């Protein structure tokens, strides 16, 4: 299985902030918790605009996420 650093970092950042998948989805308003879960599990990579939005949301760089 391929290493999924992006998903791990997304999950770690979410959990460090005590957020659920539902809360993240609600905070964004235009993404489902299933999509976030798929990103965290490495099933899909977020599109560039979503990656940028997540980096801003978590206060990290896109380089850190990747």
C-alpha positions in Angstrom: 0.0 0.0 0.0 1.3 3.4 -0.9 2.1 5.9 1.9 -0.7 8.5 2.2 1.0 11.5 3.8 -1.6 14.0 2.6 -4.5 12.0 4.2 -2.5 11.4 7.4 -1.7 15.0 7.8 -5.3 16.1 7.1 -6.6 13.6 9.7 -4.0 14.6 12.2 -4.8 18.3 11.8 -8.5 17.6 12.1 -8.1 15.5 15.2 -5.7 17.9 16.8 -8.4 20.6 16.6 -11.1 18.2 17.9 -13.2 18.4 14.7 -15.4 15.7 13.3 -15.8 15.0 9.6 -19.3 16.5 9.9 -17.9 19.7 11.5 -15.4 20.2 8.7 -18.0 19.6 6.1 -20.3 22.1 7.8 -17.5 24.7 8.1 -16.8 24.5 4.4 -20.5 24.2 3.4 -19.7 22.9 -0.1 -18.0 19.5 0.6 -19.4 16.3 2.1 -18.0 14.4 5.0 -17.6 11.5 2.6 -15.3 13.5 0.4 -13.2 14.5 3.3 -13.1 10.9 4.5 -12.0 9.8 1.1 -9.2 12.4 1.1 -8.0 11.2 4.5 -8.1 7.6 3.5 -6.2 8.3 0.3 -9.0 7.1 -2.0 -8.9 10.5 -3.8 -6.8 13.5 -3.9 -8.5 16.9 -3.3 -8.5 19.2 -6.3 -6.1 22.1 -6.1 -8.7 24.7 -5.0 -9.8 22.3 -2.1 -6.2 21.6 -1.2 -5.6 25.4 -0.9 -8.8 25.9 1.1 -7.8 23.1 3.5 -4.3 24.6 4.0 -5.8 28.0 4.8 -8.4 26.4 7.1 -5.8 24.5 9.1 -3.2 27.4 9.0 -0.6 25.4 7.2 1.1 25.5 3.8 0.0 23.3 0.9 3.6 22.0 0.9 3.1 20.8 4.4 -0.1 18.9 3.5 1.6 17.3 0.5 
